Amino acid sequence: MKNFFKKINRIFQDYMREKRLKIGKAIWDKKEKTNIIKGNNFIENNNIKSILFLRYDGKIGDMIVNSLMFREIKKVYPDIKIGLVARGAAIDIVKDNPNVDEIYEYHKDRKKIKELALKIKEEKYDLLIDFSEMLRVNQMMLINLCGARINIGIEKENWKLFDISLNIRDFNQHISELYIKILKFLGIDNINSSYDVFSSNYLLKDLNLENKKYCVFNPYAASKHRSFSSENIEKISKIILEKNYEKLILIGSEDKIKELKKLDISKENKVKIVETKGMSEVAELIKGADLIVSPDTSIVHLGKAFNKKMICIYRKELGKEDKNSILWGPNSEKAKIIFVEEKTKDGEEININNLNLDEFKKEIGKILY
């Protein structure tokens, strides 16, 4: 009976969401058209002096990969102003990025969104780029009220809000290819696809990790099905400790640190359990590491940014084509993906705790040499 009511509620919420989106589109999907000059160099042809990137989704991995765009634009046009709408932990990734001139913090509160949009409107941005697959009402409102001269969206050909719709999203390619295609449309060539993450070194000094050979093991991801159990954290940690590392660093948020400190592995002299206060500290630990082990893609992208050896654990449903590890994979020759492969029923998720530990042990041996 409980599942029945949950299903009915989900159907109702989906119905109401569709209604809200239609009403929102009717209100906000409008814009005065701009005369756009086409050609080989969109930036120069249209006298673009400032660009606003919308990354209000708060996704850390997307922000890390997106950093290649900021650098490549500034490399060719150092005087272009780059503004960025961001929220949550993703701000940590860009707050020290010299290629971003202005960061606007996004809050979900509608009043704050309006205030933010009006502040941005005063800056008179020439170009706004939005990466959303689906726009919610608050996001429609933000784009409308920002008042940029030209709006670019991805697969938004049926929207009046966008002057240009780039139909270039390809789920069979790594996400970085999307950003490279946008750069080429803007007139940027000879693109370096590496990512930029900037961090300090104070944490490595505090933990006495400078010049030490250590492995960072992040056992957690956004859902319980993608996070390792206490039992498997211990087993994986013991496999890592068999290798020639001076330290094993286990990382997590405050609530996860309490779980990690209860484990027997926490008593090992070589093990440090570190509560990271923001992604800038995570980045610092990864920057100095010799190996990264993680089921979380944001950590994987950080590892790629610093060109680290990685063992990345992804899930893959048997009998189906894998898209996730293509779109959100490490995209690095120094990374090894280990798949947890299962057949699932409708509504079920693959549990990452079914990782083959013998395969993990074998691959960690390979990646070290």
TAKAFEN-V737401 format. One line per field, one symbol per residue. ss: DSSP state (~ for helix, > for strand, _ for the rest). phi: phi as a letter, one per 20 degrees, with the letter a starting at -180 (. if undefined). Layout:
ss=???
phi=???
This chain:
ss=_~~~~~~~~~~~~~~~~~~~~~~~~~~~_____________~~~~____>>>>>>____~~~~~~~~~~~~~~~~~____>>>>>>___~~~~~_______>>>>____~~~~~~~~~~~~~~___>>>>______~~~~~~~~~~___>>>>>_________>>>________~~~~~~~~~~~~_______________~~~~~_______>>>>>_____~~~___~~~~~~~~~~~~_____>>>>>>_~~~~~~~~__~~~~___>>>>>___~~~~~~~~~~__>>>>__~~~~~~~~~____>>>>>>>>______~~~~_______>>>>>>>>_________~~~__~~~~~~~~~~~__
phi=.fffffffffffffffffffffffffedebaffdfdeeqfcffffdledbcdedcffmfffgfffggffffffffecfefeddbebbmfffgfdfdffedebddeecfffffffffffffgfflffcdcddffceefffgfgffffmffcddcdlcfedefdfcdeecfcfecfgfffffffgfffoedleeefddcdbecfffffeldfmdebddddedcfcffddefgffffffgfffffeedfbddddrfgfffffffeffffeffeedddeeenfffgffffgeeebdcaedffffffffgdlefbdddcdbefncfedffffdfflbfeddedeedbedegnecfeffegffffgfffffffec
